[in-house]
Amino acid sequence: DEDLWKDDVRFDKSSPWNQAGTNRNYLHNRRRAGGESRLGVGKAPDTDHDRLQERLEAPELAVSLPDGLHFHGGEEARLRQQINAALNSGRHLIFTGPPGTGKSKLAKAIASQAATTAEIDGYTFTTATAEWSTFDTIGGYVPEQSGNGLEFDPRLFLDCFRDSEGSIHNQWLIIDELNRANIDKALGPLFSVLSEDSVTLPYERDEQISIEWVEEGDTTVEERRAIATSPDRFPITPAWRLIGTMNTFDKASLYDLSFAFMRRFSFIHVGVPELRTEDGVMKRALLDPAQRPNYVQTWATDDSELMETITAWHAEVSVVWSIINQYRTIGPAIVLDIFSHITAHSGGDDSAPLTSAIINLIFPQLEALRETEQHALLDELADTHELAAADDDESPTEVTLSVDLPYLRRKARDMFGITPERGE
């Protein structure tokens, strides 16, 4: 291509030609955006305008829930309907619920399916922290790579709208544990953008840095072309979504969300099924391999060793799950972790596997309970409990847990600082 002879195609010390002829490494193994940038410096004037134009409208989505998650009692259909309604009505999403209900996996699955459309260029996944500021989410001035001055460095949100080469793209953003951040401090400038307004930021490069809400009916072709061709203007379109997850566990230690932030989202709760019957009897069917469809069907279809553990321990683990959820709600993913822990455990007497699983996986969830509740929970683990029979016509069976209760109490005293009860 004779255009490659032009001097203005050269970048730094790299050239499309060398003394041997074609420099085969000039575009070899470059990312697509980088290669396009280097062809002609490298793009026609309307390349970014065309990319922006293609992303002005949100695609009609019909996402499905991932195969690795099970939702009991028709909850899968309800969740799917809520998610699609929210996305197709232009809303951002926040999944709420206790730990272990699959919120993060659900968010990734939705973004992955959306990224198969032409309007969406993948997604970024990150976890919020209490230390976040606008420097982490928007960007700020940093020392120049060459020289003694400062230059603006775009960060998490702005990277969703332009790639490292400055080309326009549309990457969705997933923020796990969103309410661990101080929302007003970390996301303040985004409030207006989420309300479909443009924001001018207090930073400059060649131009003032801005986040521009771009919608076909509200902007002209000339305005969109001006936005697209300026690397200092970051366009957000109706095809972009922010998906957050919020763990409702231990709410007291998390920042409150302001109403101004909450009203920009659809909140979809991913909960835990009822673990007891109306008569208060603990349910067996959720984990019993003989009573599918249930969680077991999802977890152990291709894992014979895990299925062996579930068959042997499902009654006791069903009781543990029901007891724990009277004090601290935990999702099925933590129950799966219990089965996996028992499968991997070796040594000790018959009580060792479940005792070890409770200490390793359940006790960390109980840190914030009152001391009276911690004692009451330990007492319940020592009791005999009724578990619904496999056949609805049969009477409930009695289950006594295979746990080393004295050892559990000692560990609870060490971990939680609770005082021994009389007689311990």
C-alpha positions in Angstrom: 0.0 0.0 0.0 1.6 3.2 -1.1 0.1 5.1 1.8 2.5 3.3 4.1 5.4 5.2 2.4 4.2 8.5 3.9 6.3 10.0 6.6 3.3 10.8 8.8 2.6 7.1 9.2 5.8 6.5 11.1 5.3 6.2 14.9 8.3 6.8 17.2 11.1 4.7 15.8 8.8 2.2 14.2 8.3 2.3 10.4 6.3 0.1 8.0 9.5 -0.3 5.9 13.1 -1.1 6.6 16.3 -1.8 4.6 15.1 -5.4 4.0 11.8 -4.2 2.7 8.5 -4.7 4.6 8.7 -4.4 8.3 6.5 -7.4 9.2 6.4 -6.5 12.9 5.0 -3.1 12.3 1.4 -4.3 12.8 2.1 -7.8 13.9 0.4 -8.8 17.2 -0.9 -5.3 17.8 -4.3 -4.9 19.3 -6.9 -4.1 16.7 -7.3 -0.5 18.0 -3.6 0.1 17.9 -3.3 -1.3 14.4 -6.1 0.8 13.2 -4.5 3.9 14.8 -1.2 3.2 13.0 -2.7 2.9 9.6 -2.8 6.4 8.2 -2.5 8.0 11.7 -4.3 5.8 10.8 -8.0 6.4 10.6 -10.3 8.3 8.3 -11.8 11.4 10.0 -15.2 9.7 10.6 -13.9 6.4 12.1 -14.7 7.4 15.7 -17.8 9.2 14.7 -19.0 6.0 13.0 -18.2 4.0 16.1 -20.1 6.4 18.2 -23.1 6.4 15.8 -23.2 2.6 16.0 -23.5 2.7 19.8 -26.2 5.4 20.2 -29.1 2.9 20.7 -29.2 0.2 23.2 -29.8 -3.3 21.8 -33.0 -5.2 22.8 -31.7 -7.8 25.2 -33.1 -11.2 26.2 -30.5 -12.4 28.6 -30.6 -15.8 30.3 -29.3 -16.8 33.7 -26.0 -18.8 33.8 -26.1 -22.6 33.9 -23.9 -22.7 37.1 -26.6 -21.1 39.2 -29.9 -22.7 40.5 -32.9 -20.6 41.6 -35.6 -22.5 43.4 -39.3 -22.4 43.0 -39.8 -20.4 39.8 -37.3 -17.7 41.0 -35.2 -18.1 37.8 -38.0 -17.0 35.5 -38.9 -14.0 37.8 -35.2 -12.9 38.0 -34.8 -13.2 34.2 -37.9 -11.1 33.6 -36.9 -8.4 36.1 -33.4 -8.1 34.6 -34.6 -7.9 31.0 -37.2 -5.4 31.9 -34.7 -3.2 33.7 -32.1 -3.3 30.9 -34.5 -2.7 28.1 -36.2 0.2 29.9 -32.8 1.9 30.1 -32.0 1.3 33.8 -28.7 0.5 35.4 -28.8 -2.5 37.8 -27.8 -3.3 41.3 -28.1 -6.9 42.6 -28.7 -7.1 46.3 -28.7 -10.1 48.7 -26.8 -12.0 51.3 -23.4 -13.6 50.6 -23.4 -16.7 48.4 -26.4 -16.1 46.3 -24.6 -15.7 43.0 -24.9 -11.9 42.5 -21.4 -11.4 41.0 -21.7 -14.5 38.7 -25.1 -13.2 37.6 -23.7 -9.7 36.8 -20.8 -11.2 34.7 -23.1 -13.5 32.8 -25.4 -10.6 31.9 -22.6 -8.4 30.7 -21.0 -11.3 28.7 -24.2 -11.9 26.9 -24.7 -8.2 26.2 -21.2 -8.0 24.8 -22.2 -10.3 22.0 -24.1 -7.4 20.4 -22.5 -4.9 18.1 -23.2 -2.0 20.4 -21.3 -3.3 23.4 -17.6 -3.9 23.5 -17.2 -6.1 26.5 -17.1 -5.2 30.2 -14.8 -4.3 33.1 -15.2 -6.0 36.5 -13.9 -4.4 39.7 -14.5 -4.5 43.4 -15.2 -1.3 45.4 -13.3 -0.3 48.5 -13.8 2.2 51.3 -10.7 4.1 50.1 -12.1 4.9 46.6 -12.1 8.5 45.5 -12.8 10.2 42.2 -9.1 9.7 41.4 -9.8 6.0 41.3 -13.1 6.2 39.4 -12.6 9.2 37.1 -8.9 10.0 37.0 -6.7 12.9 37.8 -3.3 14.5 37.2 -0.2 12.3 37.4 3.5 13.0 36.6 4.2 13.0 32.9 6.0 9.9 31.5 8.5 12.2 30.0 9.2 15.6 31.5 8.5 17.3 34.8 4.9 18.4 34.3 1.6 16.8 35.0 -0.9 15.1 32.7 -4.4 13.9 33.0 -4.8 10.1 33.5 -8.3 8.7 32.9 -9.3 5.8 35.2 -12.1 3.3 35.7 -15.2 5.0 34.3 -13.6 7.0 31.6 -11.9 3.8 30.3 -15.3 2.5 29.6 -15.8 5.1 26.8 -12.4 5.4 25.2 -9.6 2.8 25.0 -5.9 3.3 25.6 -5.5 4.6 22.1 -8.3 7.1 22.5 -10.7 5.3 20.2 -14.4 5.2 21.2 -15.8 2.0 22.7 -18.6 1.1 25.0 -17.6 -1.2 27.8 -20.1 -2.0 30.6 -18.9 -1.6 34.1 -19.5 -4.1 37.0 -18.7 -2.9 40.5 -18.8 -5.7 43.0 -19.6 -4.8 46.7 -20.6 -1.4 45.5 -21.8 -0.2 48.9 -18.3 -0.7 50.5 -17.4 2.6 48.7 -18.3 6.1 49.9 -20.7 6.6 47.0 -20.9 10.4 47.1 -17.1 10.7 47.5 -16.2 8.2 44.8 -19.0 8.5 42.2 -20.2 12.1 42.7 -19.5 13.3 39.1 -21.3 10.3 37.7 -24.6 11.2 39.3 -25.4 13.7 36.5 -24.2 11.4 33.8 -26.4 8.6 35.1 -29.3 11.0 34.8 -28.4 11.6 31.2 -26.6 14.9 31.6 -23.1 15.9 30.5 -20.4 16.8 33.0 -17.4 19.0 32.6 -14.5 17.8 34.9 -11.9 20.1 36.5 -9.0 18.7 34.3 -7.5 19.7 31.0 -5.4 18.2 28.3 -5.7 19.8 24.9 -9.3 20.6 25.9 -11.3 20.5 29.1 -12.0 16.9 30.1 -15.7 16.2 29.9 -18.1 13.2 30.0 -20.8 13.8 27.3 -24.2 12.2 27.3 -24.8 11.5 23.6 -28.3 10.5 22.3 -29.3 10.8 18.7 -32.5 12.9 19.3 -30.7 15.3 21.6 -27.5 16.0 19.5 -26.8 16.9 15.9 -24.5 15.0 13.5 -22.0 18.0 13.8 -22.1 17.8 17.6 -21.6 14.1 17.7 -18.7 14.4 15.2 -17.1 17.1 17.4 -17.4 14.9 20.5 -16.1 11.8 18.7 -13.0 13.5 17.3 -11.9 15.0 20.5 -10.0 12.5 22.8 -10.7 14.8 25.7 -14.5 14.2 25.4 -15.7 10.9 26.7 -19.1 9.9 25.2 -21.6 7.9 27.2 -24.6 6.6 25.2 -27.9 4.8 26.0 -26.2 1.5 25.2 -23.9 1.8 28.3 -24.8 0.2 31.7 -23.4 0.1 35.2 -24.1 -3.1 37.1 -23.4 -3.2 40.8 -23.7 -5.8 43.5 -24.4 -5.1 47.2 -24.0 -7.6 50.0 -26.7 -7.0 52.5 -24.7 -8.8 55.2 -23.5 -6.6 58.1 -25.2 -3.4 56.9 -24.0 -1.4 59.8 -20.4 -1.5 58.6 -21.3 -0.3 55.1 -21.9 3.2 53.8 -25.5 4.2 53.2 -26.6 4.9 49.7 -28.0 8.3 49.1 -31.5 8.6 47.5 -29.9 10.6 44.7 -27.8 7.6 43.8 -30.5 4.9 44.4 -33.1 6.4 42.1 -30.8 5.9 39.1 -31.0 2.1 39.4 -33.2 -0.8 39.4 -32.6 -2.9 42.5 -33.0 -6.7 42.0 -32.9 -8.8 45.1 -31.2 -12.2 44.8 -32.4 -14.1 47.9 -32.4 -17.4 49.6 -35.4 -19.9 49.4 -37.5 -20.7 52.4 -35.6 -23.3 54.4 -38.6 -24.4 56.6 -42.1 -25.4 56.0 -45.1 -23.4 57.3 -45.1 -25.7 60.3 -41.4 -24.8 61.1 -40.0 -28.1 59.9 -36.6 -27.9 58.2 -36.8 -28.7 54.5 -34.8 -31.6 53.0 -35.7 -31.2 49.3 -33.4 -28.3 48.5 -30.2 -30.5 49.0 -31.5 -34.1 48.7 -30.2 -35.7 45.5 -33.3 -37.9 45.4 -35.6 -34.8 45.1 -34.4 -32.9 42.0 -34.5 -30.4 40.5 -32.6 -28.6 43.2 -29.1 -27.2 44.0 -27.6 -30.7 43.8 -28.5 -31.0 40.2 -26.5 -27.9 39.4 -23.5 -28.7 41.6 -22.7 -32.3 41.2 -24.0 -33.6 37.9 -20.4 -34.2 36.6 -18.7 -34.7 40.0 -19.2 -38.2 41.4 -17.0 -37.5 44.5 -19.1 -34.5 45.5 -22.3 -36.4 44.8 -21.1 -39.1 47.2 -20.6 -36.4 49.9 -23.9 -34.8 49.3 -25.7 -38.2 49.5 -24.1 -38.9 52.9 -24.3 -35.4 54.4 -27.2 -33.6 52.8 -29.5 -34.1 55.8 -27.1 -32.7 58.3 -26.0 -29.8 56.0 -29.7 -29.0 55.5 -30.1 -28.7 59.2 -27.0 -26.5 59.6 -28.1 -24.2 56.7 -31.6 -23.8 58.3 -30.1 -23.1 61.8 -27.6 -20.5 60.6 -30.1 -18.7 58.5 -32.2 -18.0 61.6 -29.3 -15.8 62.7 -27.4 -14.8 59.6 -28.6 -15.4 56.1 -26.2 -17.2 53.8 -26.7 -18.3 50.2 -26.3 -21.7 48.6 -22.8 -21.0 47.3 -21.6 -21.2 50.9 -23.5 -24.5 51.3 -21.6 -25.8 48.3 -18.4 -24.7 49.9 -19.4 -26.8 53.0 -19.9 -29.9 50.8 -16.6 -29.3 49.0 -14.8 -28.9 52.4 -16.2 -32.2 53.7 -15.2 -33.9 50.5 -11.6 -32.7 50.9 -11.4 -33.3 54.6 -9.4 -36.2 55.9 -8.5 -37.5 59.4 -10.2 -37.2 62.7 -13.4 -39.0 63.9 -16.9 -38.9 62.3 -17.6 -35.4 63.7 -14.4 -33.8 62.3 -15.5 -33.0 58.7 -18.7 -31.0 59.6 -17.1 -29.4 62.7 -14.2 -28.2 60.5 -16.5 -26.9 57.8 -18.6 -24.9 60.4 -15.4 -23.3 61.9 -13.8 -22.5 58.6 -16.9 -21.4 56.6 -19.7 -20.5 59.0 -18.1 -18.9 62.0 -16.6 -16.0 59.9 -20.1 -15.1 59.0 -21.2 -14.8 62.6 -18.7 -12.2 63.8 -21.2 -9.3 64.3 -23.8 -11.4 66.1 -24.7 -10.5 69.7 -23.1 -12.8 72.3 -26.5 -14.1 73.3 -27.2 -15.0 69.7 -23.9 -16.7 69.4 -24.6 -18.8 72.4 -28.1 -19.6 71.2 -26.8 -20.7 67.8 -24.3 -23.1 69.5 -27.0 -24.5 71.6 -29.1 -25.2 68.5 -26.2 -27.0 66.9 -26.3 -29.4 69.9 -30.0 -30.1 69.7 -31.8 -32.8 67.7 -33.9 -31.3 64.9 -36.8 -32.4 62.8 -36.1 -32.6 59.1 -38.9 -33.1 56.5 -39.0 -36.7 55.2 -38.1 -37.5 51.6 -41.7 -38.6 51.1 -44.3 -35.9 51.9 -46.6 -38.6 53.3 -44.0 -39.6 55.9 -43.4 -38.0 59.3 -40.3 -35.8 59.7 -37.1 -37.6 60.6 -34.9 -36.6 63.6 -31.4 -35.4 62.8 -28.6 -34.9 65.4 -25.5 -33.2 63.9 -22.1 -35.0 63.8 -20.2 -32.1 65.4 -17.7 -31.8 68.3 -19.7 -29.3 70.3 -17.1 -28.7 73.1 -14.5 -27.9 70.4 -16.9 -25.6 68.6 -17.6 -23.7 71.8 -13.8 -23.3 72.5 -13.3 -22.0 69.0 -16.2 -19.6 69.4 -14.7 -18.2 72.6 -11.4 -17.7 70.9 -12.8 -16.2 67.7 -15.6 -14.1 69.1 -14.4 -13.4 72.6 -17.7 -14.7 74.1 -17.7 -15.7 77.7 -18.4 -19.4 78.6 -21.9 -20.3 79.8 -22.3 -21.9 83.2 -21.5 -25.6 83.0 -19.2 -25.3 80.0 
